[in-house]
Amino acid sequence: MTAKPITTIVVDSERLERGVWSHTHNKTIGEGDISKSYSADTIGLQGRVRRPFVYQGALWVCVGKCSRPFECAKAYRLTDHDQFDGKPTTYADKIRDSDAARNDPNGFYHGMAVTHGGNRYVLTGPEVVFAAGERQQSSLFGD
């Protein structure tokens, strides 16, 4: 089985910022929306995702981060449960056959049922890498 090439999308580096812990605010501040969506821990433990980020009108969640040779985040698209073409599974079911899960051409998280905000979704692969590009200046006109 040949792995599909990984799609890399270059985004404003601010979206990948890790942020810093503020003891004053008792939370992380300055974290980008892609980094904030990191959900690998909650997917495995609770079957849910943190607030997704939006890219080209679709919802996505980060499942892994990298920092060398550049900042990046590995992510899957969220598909409405009723719109998913296939049979959704759970994290627990997926890891029962870890070899098959690791060799899934659409990625390890493809097909996993998750929730967010009371809504049901399915993580849809293949995995996409969002990589840090140059910071973009905000447009006065919202372009």
N, C-alpha and C positions, 0 to 999 in steps of 0.2 A: 504494500500500500504506500503510495507516494503522498507525502504531506503537501497540502496546498500552500502556495507562497503566502507569506503574511503581508497583509495590506498595512502600510504605514501612512498615517495622516498627520501632517504637520499642523500644529495649532499654536496659538499665542502661548508663550512660556508661562504666563501668569496662571493659566488654567491648570498647570501641573505643580504649582508652588505647594510645598509641604506645610508651610505655616510654622508658627512657633507657639509654644504653650505660654499663656498669660496667667500668672497667678492672680493678678488683679481681677481678671474677668472669669477665671476658672474654666477656661476653654482655649482651644487652638484658634488663633487669629491669623489672617493673611493666607489662609489655605485656598487654593484654587478649586473650582467646582468639580474638576475631574478627580483630583486627589481626594476631595471630601466624599466622593461616591464610593470609595474603596469598600468592598463588601465581601471579600472572600471569607472572612471570619464569620460574619452573620449568615452567609449562605449555608455554610457547613453546620453551624450550631443551631440556627433558628429558622432556616428556610426563608429568610427575608433579605432585602437589600436596603442600603441607606439611600438617601435622596439621589436619584439618578441625575446625570448631566444631559444636556441636549446638544446634539450635533446634527445639523441639517434636518431639523424637525423630528428626529427620532430620539428616543430615550436610550441611554447607555449607562452601564455601571463598570467601574474599574475592579478588576480581580487580581491585579498585580502591578508592581512598580519596578522601575529600573533606573539606575543613575549613571551607568557607564555603558557606552561611551557618551551618552547624552541622556537627559531626563526623558522618561517616557512612562506611559501607563498602558497596560494590557486591558482590553475591555470587550464586553459583549453587549449586543443590542437587546433591549427588552421588547418582547412581542406580547401583545395582549393574549392571554391564555386561550381565548376562543378563536384567535386568528393564527395560532401556531399550526404549521403543517407537519404533523407527526404526533407521536405519543410522548407527552411530557413525563419526566422522571424526577426522582428526588436525589439529593446529594448521597444519601445513604445507599440507595439502589445503584447509583452510578459507581460508587467505590467498591461495591461487591465484586465487580469484575474490573479491577484496576487496570489490567492490561488493555482491555477493550476501551476503557475510558481514556487512557493516555494516548491510544492510537486512533481515536475518533478524528476523522479528517476535518470535522467542523470544530474541534477543540474539546477540551475536557468538560467545560461548563455547558456546552450545547445541549439543549433540551431540558435543562433543570427548571422545575417549577419553583417560583419564588413569589413573595408578596411584597407590596409596598403600599402604605397608606390604605390598607383594606382592599386593594386591587390585586388581582392575580395576573402574573406574567410568566413568560418562559424566556430564559436566556437563550439567545440565538447566535450561533457562530456562523462563520468562523471568527476566531479571535482577531481583533484589530489592535494595532499599536498606535497610540496617539503620542507623537513626539514633539518636543519643544522646538519651536521656531522662534523667530524674532518677535519681540513684543510689538503689538499693534497699537497705534494711537487711536483712541476713540474718536469717532467722527461726530462733529457737531450735529449732523443730521441723521445719525443712527444707521448709517450705511453698513 
